Amino acid sequence: MELLILSLYILFTITLVRALLSLLRSSKPSPKLPPGPVPLPVIGSFLKLGDKPHKSLAELAKIYGPIMSLKLGQKITVVISSPALAKEILQKQDLAFSTRSIPNAAHAHGHHIYSTIWLPVSDQWRSLRKVLNSMIFSGKRLDASKNLRQKKVQELIEYAGKCCQEGVAMDIGSVVFKTSLNVVSNTIFSIDMADPTQDSVKQFRHLIWQIMVEVGKPNLADYFSILAKIDPQGIRRRLTNHFGETFELFGRLIDERLELRRLRKSRAENDVIDILLNISEETGEINRTHIEHLCLVGLLPFPPSTNSTLSHFILAIHQGMHIP
C-alpha cells in the first residue's frame, strides 16, 4: 500500500510537470476528438464511471452522443454506444481496428508475443489463426466434441438434481466454472481439470482461478505508461509466477502425450493437443511455446468479477491504438 501511494504521488508530480511543460511548448492544436466530459488533472474522467461503468456510460451517451471521448489517466478512449457505429467498426472497418491494445499484465512470460488474442495482424497471426480455424474451431471438430459437451452438461444437471433432493445449497458460479473448465480441458487434454480427487488438478484449478483474478483487476499501469515498468500493484509479477507454474504443468502433460505417441507409434487426433503436436511435427508452423500459450488462452474463461475491468462494458479505441 505504501508503495502504491508513493507511486501515485510521484506520478502526480511528474504528470503535472509534463502538463505545464506541454502547455508552454505546444503550439499545435489538439487532435480533433468526439465530445466528452471535461477531464480532471491526472486521473481524467475515471470518477465519471462510478462503480457501475455500463450505467454511467449509458447516461454519458445521452449527454455527449453515441460516440464520445473519455480521458482515462493518460489514455484517450473513444466509447461507441451505437449499434450502427459498432457495426461500422466491427464489420466494415474491422481490419483498420483489428489490432488490440495490450494490457501490461499480458507481457508476463511474453504472452503478448505468442497469443492470438494480442498479436497484431501479421504473418504469425495469420498462421496461428489458420491453425485455429481449420483444425480446432472448424464445424467438423466442433461436431466431434458435441457428445463431450452434452455429457458435461448432463453431469451438471444431475448434480443440481442431487443437491435439490438432499436440500443442499449449490454454488452456481463454482459449479458452472467447474463444468466449463472440464469441457475445455477435456477438449484440449482429455482430462477433467476440475477433478477434486487429484492433487495436480487441484493445483491447476487454483492457478487458473488466480490468473483470472489478476487479469480482472484494474491496473494503473494500463492507464499511466510511466508505471508500466514499476508494476506498482504487482499484477504482472504475480501473473509471471502463475504463468510459469501453469506452463510447467502443460509441459508435463505434453511430455506424457509425446511419450504415449512414441509408445503407440501413431499420431492420433483424439484432442486438441494431438492436433497441435501433429501440426508442429508436419509443418513447423507452431512450436512448443506456441502450443503452451494456445492452451493457456483456451483454458481461461472470463474473469470472475463482471465489474472488474472497463473492457467488459465498452467498445474502446485508445488513441494511437485500436479496439481492445
N, C-alpha and C positions, 0 to 999 in steps of 0.2 A: 504494500500500500504506500509506504514512504517513497519507494522508487517511482511509483506511478505519479504521485503528487509532485515529486521533483521533476519528472519528465514533462508534466503538463506546465509547470512553472517555466522551465527552460523553453518549451515550445511557444508559450505565450510571448515571452520576451523576444525570441528570435523572429516570430511571425510579425510582431509589432514593429520591430526594427526594419524588417524587409518591406512591410507595407509602407512605412514612412519613406524609405529609400525609393520604392517604386513610384510613389506619388511625386517625389522630387525629380526623378529622372525620366519618367514616362511622358512622351509627347504623342504617342499613338493612341487612337481611340480604342476603347474596349471592344472585344468581339460582340457582334450582334447576337443576343440571346433572347429566347422567349421570355415573356413576363414571369415574374415570381416575387415572393416576399423579399423584403429588404433584409439581407443577412446581417447578423451580429458580428462584431470583430472576433476573429479566431475560430469560433465554433460554427459560424454561419447560421443555417436555418434548422439545426438539429432540434431545438426546442419546439419548433412548429410541428414536429412529428408526434410528440407525446408518446404514451405507452401503447397506442393503437394506431400505428402509421397508416394502415389501409383506410381507416375512417378519416384520419387527419388529411390525407392526400385527396380523398373524395371531396372534403369540404374546401380545400385549397383550390381544387379544379373548378369549383363553382365560381370562385373569385377570379382566377387567372386563366381559365380556359383549359381545353383538352391537351394542350402542350405547354408546359411551364418549366422553368429552371429553378433549381434549388442549389444553394451553396452548402455543401456538407464538408466542414473542415476546409481542406484545400481543394476539394473536388467540386467541380461544377457538374451537376447532374441534371439531365433533361428527363422529365417524367411525362410519359404518354398515358392518357386515360381515356382515349377514344378508340373504339373498335376499328374504325376506318383507318386511323393513323397507324394502329398496331398492325393491321393487315398490310398497309403500305410498306412498313419496315420489315416485317417478318416474311412476307411473301414476295412482294415486288422488288424490294431493295435488299433482299436477305444477304447477298454476297457483300455488299458495302458495309453491312452491320454485323457480319458473322464473327469477327474476332472478339473474344471475351476479355473483359477487364479481369486481370489475375489478382486474387487476394493474396496478401502477404503470407498467409498460412499455407497456401498451395506450393510455396517454394521449399517446403520441408522435403528432404530427400530428392530434390529436383522433380517433384511430381508434375509441375507445370511443363516440363520438357517432354515427358513421356505419356501424359494423359491426353486422350482425345477431347476431354472437356475443355482444357485450357490451351491446347496448341492452336496457333493461328493457321489460317488456310495456307497450306504448303504441301510439298510432295509427301512429307512424312504423314501429315494429317490425312491426306487423300488415301495413302496406303493403308493406314490403320482403319479409316472409315470403310474402305472397300472390304477389309477383312471382317469387320463387324457386320456390315450389311449383307454380305454374301454367305458368310459361314456361320454366323451366330443369330442374327435377327431376321433371317430370311423366313418366308412362310413355311417352308419345309421343316426348318429347325424348330420353329415355334410349335408347329403341329406335333412334332416328335415328342415335345415335352408337355403336351397337353395333359396326358394321364398323370404325370407327376404333380402338376398344379392342382388337378382335381383331387388327388389323394391328400395333399396337404390341407386343402380347404375342408375336405371331409373330416380329417383329424381335428381341425379347429371346431367344426360343428359338433362332433362327438364330445369333445372336451367341454364345450359350452353346455351341452345337454347334461353331462355328468355333474357339472357344478350346479346346475339348476335342480337336479334330482336330490343332491346332497345338501342343498341350501347354502352353498359356499359362494362367497363373493368372488367374482372374476375380474382381474385387472385387464381390461380390454386392450389398453395400449401395449402392455407387456406381451399379451398373447398374440396380438397381431404382429408385433415386432418379431417374435419367435417364428411365426408362420412364414412371414415374408423372407426372413433370413434363411430359413430352411429350404424354401423354394429356390432361392438364388444359389445357395451353397450346394444343393443337390444338382442344380443345372451346371454349375461350374466344376465341382469336385466329387459329386456323387456321395456326399456325406451330409448329415444333419449338423450344422454348425451351432445349433441351439440345444443340442442334447446335453442335459444337465448331468448325465452319468459319466461323462468323460472329462478329465481334468484339462486336457489341452483344448477341448472345445469350449469349456467354461472360460478359459483364459482368452480365447479368441473372441468370444461373445463380449467379454468385458472390454477388450481392446476396441472393438467396433463401436461399442457404446461410447467409450471415452473419446474416440475420434469424432463421432457425431456431436458430442457436447462441445468440443473445442471448435469445430467448424461452425457451429451455430452461434458462437459468441461474437458480438460486435467487436471489431478490432480497430483500435485507434490508429494502428499502422496503415490501415487501408485508406484512411482519410487525411492523414498527415504524413507525407512522404519522408519527412525528416526523422520520423520514428521507426521507419522500416528496418533499419539495421539494429536499432536498440531493442526492438521487440519488448516494449515495457510491460505488457501483460503476460509475456511468456508463452503465448499461444503457439507460435512457430516452434519454440524449443520443445514444448510438450508433444506437439504433433510429430516432430522429428523422432522422439523416443517411441511414440506409439506406432508410427510407420515402420520404424526399424524392427520392432518386435513382430509386427504383422508380416513383414516381408520374410522374417526368419521362419515363421510358421508356413507361409506359402512355399518357401524354399524346401522345407522338409516334405510337404505334400507333393511338390513337383519331383523331388528326388525319388520318393516312393513310387510315383507313377512311371518315371523313367526306368526304374528297376523292374517294375511289373511288365512294362513293354519289352524290356530286354529278355526277360524270362519266357514270356509267351511268344516272343519273336514275331509280333504283329503290331500294327498301328491302328487300333480300333478308333472309332469316333463315338464313344459312349457318352461323352460330356464335353463341355467347352474346353477344358484343359487338354484333352486329347486332340481336339481340333487345332488349338493354338500350337501345340507341340508339333503336329504334322506340318502346319504352315511354316514353322520355324525351320524344320528339317528339310522341307522340299523347296522352299523359295527363298528363305533367308530374309523375308520382308520384315519379320519381327524377331527379336531376341528374347532372352530370358527376362531381362529388365522390363521390356515392354509387356510381357505376359504378366509379371507381378503387378505392374501398375494397372493393367486392364482388369485384373481380378479385384484389385482394391476398389476401383470405380464401380464394378459390378456389384460388390457386396455392401456398398454404402447407400442406404436409403436416405430419405430426407432427415435433417436434424430433428431431434425430439421436441425442440421448442419452436412452435409456429410463430412466435413473436420475437425470435432472436435476431434475425437479420433482415435488413431492409429489402434484400433481393426477393423475399417471399411476397412482397406486396407491390412492387413497382417494376415497370419496364424502364430501365435506366440506361442512359448513354453518357458515359463520362467524357468530359471534354478531352479530345485527343485520343480517345479510345472508342470502343464500340459496345454493343449491347452485352451486358454480363449475363 
